[in-house]
Structure formats: structure tokens, C-alpha cells
């Protein structure tokens, strides 16, 4: 039986805990794959960090990260299809945000960046 902290959560020495508590290991594997195991992972990580700090549209993201607009669109599509970012609409000026799931698991993302040597 796990000893809780008095807040209804079980103790696990801080492992696999995001901002909202339990981190689904499948989601953590997805993050590892999209960030650390694929060619475009570095740029996807940079996009996630930027959108976490301030939501932005694809053009603004491209300008701030000094990457080609089409590259940003590709990575945003990958991140969106995998449930990491959402947009307020589908037009050219759509603003991108982290999904609630990504927000909840942002600490796992940072942990991956540290282990991957990018933070």
C-alpha cells in the first residue's frame, strides 16, 4: 500500500508526476518519440517551449524560431495530430496553444529535454 501525501495522491518519489499528478506512461513514450527519437524533434521541442511561454500563430512561431514557415506548419500538424497542441481555429492566423494534456505533462517534457541534453 502506497503512503499518500494527504492530498489523495500516492507517493512515487516524484517520478512520472506532471503538473496535475499522474503521468500516463504511454504519453511519456509519445513525447520521447516525438522529441528525442525523430529527426525534427529539436524543432518540435522548440515550438512546444515557445507555445508554452506564449501562444502564437505559425507565422509568429516561424519568425521567433527563425525557421521556414512550411517547416513550422509541418511540425504543428505533427504536434496537433498527436494531441500536444491545439488551435483556436483553422485559418492562416490561427493561434496555437498547448493542449490540457500537454500542460498537465509539461514536467515530463522538460525531463526529456534534460535527459536528451537540450535543457
N, C-alpha and C positions, 0 to 999 in steps of 0.2 A: 504494500500500500504506500503510495507516494504521500509525502508530507507536503501540505499546501502552505501558502504564504498568508492565509487568512482572507484572501480575496477570491477564493473559489478556483484558483488555478493550481496546478500541481507543479512541484519544483522539478526542474531538469537542469540545474546548474547553468542556466542561461543559454543552453544550446537550443537551436531551432525556435527561437522566440522572436517574433516580429513586434511591431508597434502594438498590434492587437492581440498578442498571445501566441497561440499555437500556429506553427507554420506547416502547411501541408508539404510533405517531402516530395510529392510529385511536382508541386510548383517550384520548389527549390531546384529540382533536376532540370526543369524547363529553363529557369534562369541560368543555370550552369551551361546548358546547351546554347542558348541564345547569346550569352555574353562571352563565355570562355572557350567554347568549342567550335565556333564558326568564324569564318573569315571576317565578317562585318561586325563582330561582337564589340570591338572597341568603339566603333561609331554608335552602335545601339546603346552602349553604356553611357556615352557622352550625351546622347539625346535624352535618355532617362534622367540623368542628373540635371540637365537643363530644364526639362519639363517639371521636375520636382521643385526646382527653385522658383520657376515662374512659367506658367502655361504660356504657350506661344503657337503661332501658326507655322506652317512648313517654311515659308519664305524667311521669317524671322530666325527660325532654327538654323537654316542654311547660312544666313549672314553671320550669326553669332559663332557658329562652329566652323565657319569658313570651308564649307563643303558644298558640292554641287546640289542644286535644288532636286534634281531627279534622284540622286543618291538618298537624300533625306526622305523623299516620298517613298522610295523602296523600303527603307528601314522603318518608317512609320507604319507602312502596310504590314510588315512582318510583326512589329510590336502590337499592332491593333488586332491582327488575326490570332495572336497568342494571348490576348487579354491583358496586356500590360499598359496600353494607352487607349484613351477614348477621345472622341471629338464632339464638339457641341453641334456640328452639322457636317454636311459632306461637300460644301463648296470650297472654292480656292482659298478662302481666307479662314478656314476652319481652325479653331484653336484646339490644341491638343493638351490633354490632362492625363495624369496617372489614373488608372482605374482604382477603385477602392481596394481591390485585391492586391494590387501592386503597392499602394500606400501602406497597407497592413503588413506587407512583407518587405518593405524597403530596407530594413535592417539586414535581411538575408542577402539582398542585392549588394549592400555595402560590404558585407562579409566576403562575398565572392570577389569583389574588386580588390579587397585587401589580399586575399589568398592568391589571386591572379596577378598581383603585383602592380595594379593600376591605381591604387589609392594610397 
